[in-house]
Amino acid sequence: MRIYKNLSGNSDVAAFETGADYIIVRFKEGEFREFTYDYAKAGYFAVETMKHLAMGGKGLGTYINTHMRDKYSKAA
């Protein structure tokens, strides 16, 4: 996993991992801390947007909370 840069300074996202058709996002706290979003459940555009935000280090947590709350394929 790569550490999320958290350029805004107030994100709950701690780290992420990307693959060809998915992103795994690890949060700092919560009952389930890792969520997998993939093309099949979340859609191509959303996963690619999350990858872009993750690499940029800003906006990923907000995007997930606003658009992706229940669109994960796996929670661990």
TORKE-896334 format. One record per residue (C-alpha): residue in one letter; residue number from 1; x, y, z. Coordinates in nm, 2 decimals. Example, Ala and Ser with C-alpha at 12.3 -4.5 7.8 and 13.67 -1.06 7.14 Angstrom:
# TORKE-896334
+----+-----+--------+--------+--------+
| aa |   i |   east |  north |     up |
+----+-----+--------+--------+--------+
|  a |   1 |   1.23 |  -0.45 |   0.78 |
|  s |   2 |   1.37 |  -0.11 |   0.71 |
+----+-----+--------+--------+--------+
END
This chain:
# TORKE-896334
+----+-----+--------+--------+--------+
| aa |   i |   east |  north |     up |
+----+-----+--------+--------+--------+
|  m |   1 |   0.00 |   0.00 |   0.00 |
|  r |   2 |   0.10 |   0.36 |  -0.07 |
|  i |   3 |   0.07 |   0.62 |   0.20 |
|  y |   4 |  -0.20 |   0.88 |   0.11 |
|  k |   5 |  -0.03 |   1.23 |   0.10 |
|  n |   6 |  -0.34 |   1.40 |   0.27 |
|  l |   7 |  -0.24 |   1.74 |   0.14 |
|  s |   8 |  -0.56 |   1.90 |   0.29 |
|  g |   9 |  -0.45 |   1.77 |   0.63 |
|  n |  10 |  -0.79 |   1.64 |   0.74 |
|  s |  11 |  -0.86 |   1.32 |   0.55 |
|  d |  12 |  -0.96 |   0.99 |   0.71 |
|  v |  13 |  -0.78 |   0.81 |   0.42 |
|  a |  14 |  -0.45 |   0.66 |   0.54 |
|  a |  15 |  -0.33 |   0.45 |   0.24 |
|  f |  16 |  -0.43 |   0.30 |  -0.10 |
|  e |  17 |  -0.34 |   0.04 |  -0.35 |
|  t |  18 |  -0.43 |   0.04 |  -0.72 |
|  g |  19 |  -0.47 |  -0.23 |  -0.97 |
|  a |  20 |  -0.58 |  -0.25 |  -1.33 |
|  d |  21 |  -0.95 |  -0.24 |  -1.25 |
|  y |  22 |  -0.97 |  -0.15 |  -0.88 |
|  i |  23 |  -0.85 |   0.06 |  -0.59 |
|  i |  24 |  -0.83 |  -0.04 |  -0.23 |
|  v |  25 |  -0.86 |   0.24 |   0.02 |
|  r |  26 |  -0.75 |   0.21 |   0.38 |
|  f |  27 |  -0.90 |   0.45 |   0.64 |
|  k |  28 |  -0.75 |   0.55 |   0.97 |
|  e |  29 |  -1.04 |   0.44 |   1.19 |
|  g |  30 |  -1.36 |   0.24 |   1.18 |
|  e |  31 |  -1.50 |  -0.11 |   1.21 |
|  f |  32 |  -1.40 |  -0.18 |   0.85 |
|  r |  33 |  -1.09 |  -0.01 |   0.75 |
|  e |  34 |  -1.02 |  -0.13 |   0.40 |
|  f |  35 |  -1.26 |  -0.09 |   0.11 |
|  t |  36 |  -1.22 |  -0.23 |  -0.24 |
|  y |  37 |  -1.38 |  -0.04 |  -0.52 |
|  d |  38 |  -1.38 |  -0.21 |  -0.87 |
|  y |  39 |  -1.51 |  -0.15 |  -1.22 |
|  a |  40 |  -1.79 |  -0.41 |  -1.17 |
|  k |  41 |  -1.95 |  -0.24 |  -0.87 |
|  a |  42 |  -1.84 |   0.12 |  -0.87 |
|  g |  43 |  -1.78 |   0.17 |  -1.24 |
|  y |  44 |  -1.49 |   0.26 |  -1.46 |
|  f |  45 |  -1.52 |   0.64 |  -1.43 |
|  a |  46 |  -1.55 |   0.63 |  -1.05 |
|  v |  47 |  -1.25 |   0.40 |  -1.00 |
|  e |  48 |  -1.03 |   0.60 |  -1.23 |
|  t |  49 |  -1.14 |   0.92 |  -1.06 |
|  m |  50 |  -1.04 |   0.77 |  -0.72 |
|  k |  51 |  -0.71 |   0.65 |  -0.85 |
|  h |  52 |  -0.64 |   1.01 |  -0.98 |
|  l |  53 |  -0.74 |   1.17 |  -0.65 |
|  a |  54 |  -0.53 |   0.91 |  -0.46 |
|  m |  55 |  -0.22 |   0.98 |  -0.66 |
|  g |  56 |  -0.27 |   1.35 |  -0.62 |
|  g |  57 |  -0.31 |   1.32 |  -0.24 |
|  k |  58 |  -0.62 |   1.54 |  -0.21 |
|  g |  59 |  -0.99 |   1.49 |  -0.24 |
|  l |  60 |  -1.02 |   1.11 |  -0.21 |
|  g |  61 |  -1.20 |   1.10 |   0.12 |
|  t |  62 |  -1.45 |   1.37 |   0.02 |
|  y |  63 |  -1.52 |   1.19 |  -0.32 |
|  i |  64 |  -1.58 |   0.86 |  -0.14 |
|  n |  65 |  -1.81 |   1.02 |   0.12 |
|  t |  66 |  -2.00 |   1.21 |  -0.14 |
|  h |  67 |  -2.03 |   0.96 |  -0.42 |
|  m |  68 |  -1.91 |   0.61 |  -0.33 |
|  r |  69 |  -2.03 |   0.53 |   0.03 |
|  d |  70 |  -2.21 |   0.20 |  -0.06 |
|  k |  71 |  -2.05 |   0.12 |  -0.39 |
|  y |  72 |  -1.76 |  -0.09 |  -0.26 |
|  s |  73 |  -1.72 |  -0.45 |  -0.36 |
|  k |  74 |  -1.54 |  -0.57 |  -0.04 |
|  a |  75 |  -1.49 |  -0.44 |   0.31 |
|  a |  76 |  -1.23 |  -0.57 |   0.55 |
+----+-----+--------+--------+--------+
END
